[in-house]
Amino acid sequence: MTLLYTEVEEELRAAVRDLLADRCSPSAVLGRVESGTPYDAELWKTLAREIGVAGLLVPEELGGAGASAREAAVVLEELGRAVAPVPFLASAVLATQALLTAGGEAAGELLGRLAAGEATAALAVPFAASPYAPPAPAAALGEDGTVTGTVGGVIGAEIADVLLVPVRLTRGTALCAVEASPAGSAGGTERVAPATSLDLTRPIATVSFASAPARVLATAGGPETPWVREALLRGAGLLASEQLGIAEWCLATTVAYVRERRQFARPVGSFQAVKHRLADLWLEIAGARAAARNAAARLAEAPVAGPPGDDAAVAVTVAVAVAQAHCGAVAVHAAEECVQLHGGIGMTWEHPAHLYLKRAKADQIALGTPGDHREALAGPADLPAPV
């Protein structure tokens, strides 16, 4: 296993970065936030169809690129660096992984649509859910094949064409697909109500189903929802790469600013206290890069979930938990330093620093808190948490 980037990964990075530089500048992101429609559907269409990021994790036989978590991690680094308002994490990672775990013909058909950029999906699970204790299904499947229930804190629901809903059965659980009603249509059997979100570039919503027609994709005999756990765990591992991208942008932007900003007839960056703060931050980010790359590499080595407790599954859990426990705090610290070392301009709405701080803080408490991930490490590391 190597943590270095391959030539293919660097080429993918260059393609995504060039597109984002042209279409997703900080001023453009801020403009979309102010417009009330933060998701950039046209940018997502270009990323999904022309660059093919929507199908990175989808096997080639289903119309995808057949790539691995390493390539998806590179994309997330660049999307984090631009705080891009696109549903890559929601659709191409969380929903896609749930469908891959579910398997079957119906799931394969949906994966083909997602990979081609013809549709976008959202997993109807709270974004704050921990992969180590997935929430019980909040919706139920009726005998008539319809879904009823309410799920809060869902990302990507506003722009989704298909909602993947974990449901309760009389005996066991199931994963269902509900086709979303066109935006603005009346009489839909599902309702997406935007909720207040800390991260202005990644809205959350409460999704309500009232006898919504559904297709059953997979079932489980017990109370567990293996598709949800696998999606949350792998999503958490890849989210670390987005946090890395946020931290790298904050450091690079801050270094560039303190080189130019002058005070007392010299650049602010020449003061030793500022140098030390930025040097310490660089070291933290170097550690975050190693942790995020290790998580991506472990996920790439184990594309299919193994039975709980086997060596591969434990290695993946440890890598994901380490990455999330570390990268979340580093991204928040980098964003805080970015705001503070920019001085007064960093406190203004017009400067994009606040977008990065809000994304970093929202990511830190998404898909499990740092405390959840440290607790998950206690068993494999044989370091039980204090009582």
Beta strands, then each sheet from edge to edge (+ up, - down):
strand 1: 121-123
strand 2: 139-141
strand 3: 146-155
strand 4: 162-168
strand 5: 173-179
strand 6: 190-195
strand 7: 204-213
strand 8: 215-220
strand 9: 262-263
strand 10: 266-267
sheet 1: 1+ 4+ 2+ 3- 7+ 6-
sheet 2: 1+ 4+ 5- 8+
sheet 3: 9+ 10-
end
